């Protein structure tokens, strides 16, 4: 049996549950997602998804107010996607996502559990420059292939 990266292994269980529910929603919308995707700026997206037209979506998962307030790096994800969303578990206080710092003008908002997710706010579509899109699409495809190949032979998964 092939093994895939253990996404969110060092995160609270709620983060893995939110990721699973968001991935299910994205799948229903014809987007394929990968977890914990390294970006070209040495950041790591919680979830990155690609649709059939090549639109790249990044979802940043927050499971506590402290995690949200302590995250100053998230704006660095915006250059690596066409759409950006926050995802939180049910019961999370949503007021902070209306603050200008969290960019409600561009950032979407999802509430999720392990079985699915609901879109509370659609994200703005901000197309990436063509050269960046090509680079990131190739990186996404190669990373997906590396992860699959690593399931076949763990010695070959060095970059997953």
Secondary structure, 3 states (H helix, E strand, C coil): CCCCCCCCCCCCHHHHHHHHHHHHHHHHCCEEEEEEEECCCCCEEEEEEEECCCCEEEEEEECCHHHHHCCCCHHHHHHHCCEEEEEEECCCCCHHHHCHHHCCCCEEEEEEECCEEEEEECCCCCCCCHHHHHHHHHHHHHHHHHHHHHHHCHHHCCCC
